[in-house]
């Protein structure tokens, strides 16, 4: 009886420790103060694009670019955004031939003075191209930032990462199965006549 109680206590301690270690802290639920509400966008690399009469500065928050790595893109036209609108068309590997991802240029949510994409990643490595169409007081202009090289995904391959992450869960399941089979509570209840 003591062995069963110890095994059950050990299993409860292991599960309690796992729950406590995986629980988020109280700070995760506290509301953010206004000055900490949004992290500023830090641009570490820029490229220049000529879209007809308009000059665009394309900024990247991470350089060099890597597949599946989240980053911010900013698109700043000379003279600001007043009276201007446009679209962004992206082409790259993994997209069907002739297919483009086209979206309207909108203000970056954390840097309102420029257009941009917030926390976006490019899914595959290879050569990507961004085509800008800008409408403004001087008419329409189109320009392309081509041959943007995106390197392989950082870190180990996804299959290896998922396998390593699954090992503790599989170990816990195996431990609980062995403990259950050794101390089968239903067998002891049958002996007691319940």
N, C-alpha and C positions, 0 to 999 in steps of 0.2 A: 504494500500500500504506500509506503514511504517513497519507493522508487517511482511509482506512478505520479505521485504528487510532485516530486522533484522534477521529473520530465515535463510535466504540465507547467510548472512554475518557470522552468528554463525556456520552454516554447513561448510562454506569455512575455517573458523578459526580452527575448529576441524580437518578437513582433512589436512590443512597445518601443524598444530602442529604434527599430527601423521606422516606425511611425513618427517618433520625435525628431529623428534626423532628417526625414524627408518633408516635414511640415514647414511652411514658410514662416518667417519671423513676423512679429507684430508690425514691424515697419512696412511690410509689403501691403498691409491694409490701411495704413495711415494716408490721408490725402496729401498730395504733393503741395508744397508751398509754391506760390506763383513764380518765384525766381528759379525753382527747380522743376517746373511743370514740363518743360521741353528742353532737351539738350540742344545746344547750339550746333549748327552745321559747320563742320570744319573742313574746308576744301584744301586738299594736299596736292592736287595736280589739275592743270587746266589745258584745254585745247581750244584753238580758234577756228571758227567756221564762218565763211562768207555766204550769206543767203541773199543773193541779189544785192540790193542796196543796203542790206542790214548786216551788221557784224555781231556775231554771237560768241560769248565765252562759255564753253562747256566745262563745268567743274566736277571733280570726282572726290569723294570723301575718303577713298582708299585707292592706293596705286602701288603696284600694278593690279589690274583687275583679275579676279579669279572666279571661276564658275561656282555658283551656289553660295557666294559670299555676299551678304547684305551690305549695301552702301547707298549713299545719297548721290543723286545727279542734280546739278543745277544748270540752268540755261539762262544766261543774262545777256539781253540785247543791249547794245550801246544806246544810251538815251533813256533807259528804263522801259517799263511795260505800258505806259500810258498810250492809249490809242493803237495798241498792237494786239494781235491774236495770232494763233498759228496751230500747227499740228506737228506731231513727232511720229515718224515711221521708223520702226526698227526691223532690221533683217539680220539673220544669223544662222548658224548651224542648227540643225534639228527642226527648222521650219521647212515646210513643204516648198518646193520650187515655185517662185512667183508669189508666195505668201508673205505678207508684211503685217506687223502689228502696228496699227495706226490709232493714235489717240490725240485728243486736243491738248495743247499745252496749257497747264494750269499752274497757279502759284504753288510754290513749295510750302507745305503746311508749317514748317518751322523757320523758314526764311522767306517772308512774304514779299520781299522786294524783287524776287526773281521767279522764273518758272522752274519747275523741277519735279523729280520723282523721289519719294520718300521711302527709304529702307526697301530698296528693290534689289533683286539679284538676277543675274543672267544664268539661265539653267545649264548651258553647256559651254565647253571650251571651244575656241576657234576664232574666226574672224567675224566681227559684228560691224554693222553699219547703222548710223543714225542719220536720217534725212529730215531736215527741218523745212517747213513751209511757213513763212512769216508774212502776215498781212498787216499793213500799216499805212501811214500817211504817204509814203513814197511808192505805194503799190505792193505787189506780191513778189516775194523772193524765195528761192529754194536753194538750199545748200546741204552738202553731205559730209559727215565725219565718217569716212570709210576706213577700212582696215584697222579697226580697233581690236587689238589682240587680247583675248581673254584666255588666261592660263588655266591649267587643270585645277580642280577643287582642292583646297588645302586639307591637310590631315590625312588620316588613313581612309581606305575605301569604305563606303557606306556599309557593305555587307559585313566587314570585319568589325566596324563600330557597333552595329546592331547585335552581332554575336557576343561581343564582350559585355555589352549592357544587359543581355538576357541571361548571362551565366549566374549572377546572384539570385535572380528570381527562380531559375531552374533549380539551383542549390537549395533554396528555401522550400520549394515544392517537394524535392526529394527528401529533405529532412523531415518535413511534416508527414509524408507518406510512411517513411520508416518508423517514425514515432507512433503513428496511428496503428500500423500493423503489429508492432511489438506489444502495445498496451491495449489492444482492441477493447474499448469500453463495453461494447455489446456482449462480449463473451463473459465479462465479469458480472454484468447485469443478469445474464441467464443463470449463472451459478447461484446468485443471490435469490433467484426465484421471482424476479421482477418481469 
